[in-house]
């Protein structure tokens, strides 16, 4: 979904939910405020308003076949990540008979599944205090895949697989160690395991003496 398509969708947007109306009227102006009130994103346009600089990356496209009385039905399943490379990340899945439609559905699903990623400098080798890495060790799991993310010093880069690098980059992480366990060749499980790990950076309470 291009930036132009997102703008056109916003121009014709008529909010259908209470949260959408609050965002449309300018009464909620940031994701932090939205999550602090306990709201969830139910319309993809909400994400486009609050985080207008979202970028999209297609992580994988698979063919899904189902046997019916009329024969085999083939559909495509797309996995898409969105982020602003500054602490906001989303991940979504979409299925359709055509690849383009599946990607668009996944992109909209990712917009309704946004999280805030807390960044920091949790590496004992660095201590610069800048938000280039993670504030602490986090772990995520999806299916049989488990991912451990460790803070890295400045200049390290992203020590991860190609799919992991894309997700971390969209989240705004520049330096990070990763450890993976299980069948990481399963793109969906690997991506959501990493997504769940990054989600914990915002959910976990940081002790005051770490700040």
Protein Blocks (a to p, Z undefined) as FASTA:
>chain_A
ZZklmmmmmmmpccfbfklmmmmnopacbfklmmmnopacfbfklmmmmmmmbccddfbd
cddddddfkbccddddddddddehnopacddddddfbfklmmmmmmmmmmmmcccddddd
fbfklonopafbcfbdcdddehjbccddddddehklpcddfklmmmmmmnopabdcddde
djfklmklmmmmmmmmmmmmmmpccdfklZZ
